[in-house]
Amino acid sequence: MIRYLKTFVTAAETASFSAAGARLGLTQSAVSAQIQRLEEDLGVQLFERTGRAVSLSDDGRRLLAQAQGVIAGYQAMRGEAGTHDAQAALAPIHVGAILTVQLGLLPGAVQRWTALGAMPHLNIVPGMSVQLLGQLDAKELDLAVMIRPRIGVPADMKWLTLMQEPYVAIAPKGTRGTVADWVAEMPFVRYNRRSYGGDLVERYLRRHRFWVREGVELDEPEVILRLVRARLGWSIVPATLIGLPVDGQAAGKAGKAGAAAVHGVQVLPLSGAPLTRELGVLVRQSALKRAPVATLMTCLADEAQSLG
């Protein structure tokens, strides 16, 4: 009967007999049969069934905590060391992600991940890369999709590069001239220089001796794009994850006008050595031992490759 109680708890957690079966290595019909046997034995209906969907009944909600307690007590009696590992594999995965990753990379990667079958709950935590690194250090996150830290990768973590994202210059739609002209004519909407990505922009400006007229400063390239579209100035932003053309693409679309008109802004490739930011996954080594985490990283890498 303990086996049936475990099936009941798993079905309650997933709200699906098929998902419960995927977790437990059972067919949907086997899960349904075990739940029915348990209901008969207890003399109550544990789930409300509507087509393929299931939800806990009032009796099911009342008995769920008791079932979990019985299972925990039984496992304590047996001293099942393996049970802890199984529960850890199904524990929520806490994923940090910068905003452009949330908008441009994460949806496709999570879609790939969930298509592989029932997976643990994902908790997505937003933040700047430097903030996410601190949360990884504090063990508040299992992994973070972010810009590679300048300080190097801590010994208890692993770095997986997903893409080298190039930067471009953008200005309000209809703007003519070169980047040097934009510097002279408009305020600069700055990618926060305290962030890893914004520091790269600051170094580029100094290297090319562009003394900009300061305007707004913020951390999110997607928001910067909107501000430039609203004619608040020009900027330098990473392009791929916010859908901007890069290098030859921009030049090819520009024609005689000089800058490509895309998403309501003019886009120019940057002169000199390519300016890119390295995006990847920083994961704690202990979290990487969990199969769902390793699978998620593979899905992130596949999605990044499709975007590149």
Steps between C-alpha positions, in 0.01 A plus 500: 500500500798733551558481125145617437543787744814610314304492175224709662748763624677519161170534313398777741831685439478475120117530467529237228490120496716491186763735652495297822556187294796662323658578836437157645570291191137387469242522226208737543263202532716352778488828691123517454461141622711563811305816586172315454618215726607754766165680477318170547714408799454843666135530406540851354547667162847657491480676162241681291530373141405722206605341174877461521536764770502408869490710815489413868159457654420639844583159651817485292621834633416391854690172472803624301700619802423177685616294202825699483551440872443126466749481212760702693455277805531184295814624329651594835431147626672350198783753498469540127803699398395485139172674573679824582672490162171441322333788680799726425471420130140624503563809714437841337782643289584864574622674183633855491478685169570849373204664327617459140547128566149478646356664189721362224640163607313348793155443341636279223738315731228425756271384220769253389549388862135439583447317171729226634242400763404584856762726657544671839351840566711791370535815707632784278679776692577828316806715563820655370790260445692629801193449719443149369861409576446604861185289522688200361770552763229509767350176359172675430525395134595173332612667178491838328488598133709815494806682369829330583642645824810716462641355822513147361299189582495390868649157569168350611324606179516420129462737204340400169522757218177534302579783258715801421243777460618795287418863577362757256430873509136611484333837452140621444346401168597735218832604657778544243878509524763297684542410865729804535216718372261344752747572782503868404128539444315294763513401869621150578263240650756303696512130576574509875878515535486317834374190319728260316342584164499876559866499600583363153318797344689746721832348394400522133411870535833577665696300245343695214508831688126551478416759767125456527236734636348304787127434496322209665696207651342160562581132485254339258575506121134431418395812693785700344367402157160640595648824628697551181186423301332776703771738370674553835847454353732242349666196657726197464330171588547123455292408197409134461254443784303817428472418132734758346715429190876490544811570294442418134126460552467861612728626227313298240165642603635850530572564135564866419332617821791369706302342783245219489147588617380217727251494789448874477869589531800549275776239549870539421776240546783618724839581351824342613545168678169316556331590829324198649381373836537135592169352614487166672387290792675511836394195700591369842683167471267340755193602296655367179483147645121515462393358165223761439753782549745346254214452252392862539853617422500290181169657398639848564803423283280362219276808508799735498642319198171539315503875568861543396 
